[in-house]
Amino acid sequence: MTVEFVVDFGRRAMELILILSLPMLLVGLAIGLLVSIFQATTQIQEMTLQFIPKIVCITLVLVIAGPWLLDKLMDYTLQILESFPQWIRTTEGLATPGLAPAAL
């Protein structure tokens, strides 16, 4: 494996993590902002008022976007598993002679 391969692999994994977490983070941010504005205007300073709407809305987003998130994650996993034999073939020359698996 080359340095470029490892960096590209890590970059793609980080992009996927950001894409998968973005819907929940945006909803949490928007609901938190709305609740903060509501608390500031009504002068209600209840600490638990922040968490209940966030938890409910993030759960709803997770239920609604769950199939899409799972599909993206499965596509990425299948892509890795399908590419694995190709990665092994390209790095066979770099393997240590004593560590190669025995031929069947």
VENWO-V876986 format. One record per residue. N is the residue number from 1. RES is the residue in one letter. PHI is phi in radians with two decimals (NA if undefined). Layout:
N;RES;PHI + N;RES;PHI
This chain:
1;M;NA + 2;T;-1.68 + 3;V;-1.12 + 4;E;-1.09 + 5;F;-1.09 + 6;V;-1.14 + 7;V;-1.14 + 8;D;-1.15 + 9;F;-1.08 + 10;G;-1.15 + 11;R;-1.12 + 12;R;-1.15 + 13;A;-1.15 + 14;M;-1.15 + 15;E;-1.07 + 16;L;-1.12 + 17;I;-1.07 + 18;L;-1.13 + 19;I;-1.13 + 20;L;-1.26 + 21;S;-1.58 + 22;L;-1.03 + 23;P;-1.04 + 24;M;-1.20 + 25;L;-1.15 + 26;L;-1.14 + 27;V;-1.15 + 28;G;-1.08 + 29;L;-1.15 + 30;A;-1.13 + 31;I;-1.16 + 32;G;-1.08 + 33;L;-1.16 + 34;L;-1.11 + 35;V;-1.18 + 36;S;-1.13 + 37;I;-1.12 + 38;F;-1.06 + 39;Q;-1.15 + 40;A;-1.20 + 41;T;-1.33 + 42;T;-1.67 + 43;Q;1.02 + 44;I;-1.60 + 45;Q;-1.96 + 46;E;-1.53 + 47;M;-1.20 + 48;T;-1.30 + 49;L;-1.12 + 50;Q;-1.23 + 51;F;-1.47 + 52;I;-1.08 + 53;P;-1.10 + 54;K;-1.10 + 55;I;-1.09 + 56;V;-1.12 + 57;C;-1.20 + 58;I;-1.17 + 59;T;-1.12 + 60;L;-1.08 + 61;V;-1.12 + 62;L;-1.13 + 63;V;-1.19 + 64;I;-1.25 + 65;A;-1.59 + 66;G;-0.96 + 67;P;-1.06 + 68;W;-1.15 + 69;L;-1.10 + 70;L;-1.14 + 71;D;-1.10 + 72;K;-1.09 + 73;L;-1.17 + 74;M;-1.19 + 75;D;-1.05 + 76;Y;-1.14 + 77;T;-1.15 + 78;L;-1.11 + 79;Q;-1.09 + 80;I;-1.15 + 81;L;-1.15 + 82;E;-1.28 + 83;S;-1.47 + 84;F;-1.01 + 85;P;-1.07 + 86;Q;-1.14 + 87;W;-1.12 + 88;I;-1.17 + 89;R;-1.09 + 90;T;-1.30 + 91;T;-1.86 + 92;E;-1.05 + 93;G;-1.19 + 94;L;-1.63 + 95;A;-1.25 + 96;T;-1.30 + 97;P;-0.97 + 98;G;-1.35 + 99;L;-1.75 + 100;A;-1.24 + 101;P;-1.19 + 102;A;-1.22 + 103;A;-1.27 + 104;L;-1.52
